[in-house]
């Protein structure tokens, strides 16, 4: 009797294994940065690959989250692995518009002025959906300057829903040109269990004048990439965390990576790059190990000499200070 019971248990386990739903074992998401540590004057480069049983996935959505060293979200973007899926999507963002204080469309904003944003959401499913809608604002040079939640709650099936936010301050030192609002609709954040419901929508507005805007590099099928010029950001010095998550059919995959940012031109370690740092590297220009004046602090790129490469880094970071 015990043998029969044991055989029955083994048989039932085998059946459960055979009929279990698809898991994320075959779906693999790899993500990496081009460097482990960046100088504040460099460009952050994030790249990733998504494969299913070793084959590139060309039409998936990847939700990307970047947290700064203060553990606050800095970037939320919905990226594609080469081409955007066609849907249908249970919920989606139909459009995004910059507005004035009365909710009327507005294109041109001055530095230091307040802006508003209006987003239209559609529930295509037959039942209510809990969603979070995030707006990430980027300058024309590709630098993010504001991230905020424009809606968090349930969207019922029916007519499109319009949500808005006012005021959003345009910094007084904002980069001039055509800025972009990237809007993602998601179930939650990727550092938990969140994934994107649909491709992101974008809207543009101008700060003072337009210069055409920043165009990110194209992605090969099965890959995604994202770049941020760190030079224009008052940098948070320290370690950043990146989280990525995707759902492709019934399968889910996730990845994460960390990187650091340093203010390499701050040679005297006072939290800023100014004439004192310029004076240090200029005084030691041309020196190498063994020279009477040699000081490795001026060898910014650590190649055993102080030359124009080191001066260039200090010059690029001149005027930058660390965020508290």
QUIUR-V725367 format. One line per field, one symbol per residue. psi: psi as a letter, one per 30 degrees, with the letter a starting at -180 (. if undefined). A space follows every 10 residues. Layout:
psi=???
//
This chain:
psi=eeeeeeeeee eeeeeeeegk lkagefjkjk kllflekklf glkkjkllkk ljhfkkjfhl kkkkkkklfg gkkekjkjll hekklfalke llkelkkkla fggkkkekkl kflkllkkkk kkjflglkkk lkjkkjkklf ggkkfkklkf kjakklkalk kkllkkljkj kfgkklajlk jkkkklfakf fcgllkflll kllllkjdlk gflkjlllkl kglllkkjjf egkjkjkakl kkkkklkjbf kkllllllll kliefifghg gljafeeeee eeegkfllkf kegkjfffie ghggljafee eeeeeegkfk lkk.
//
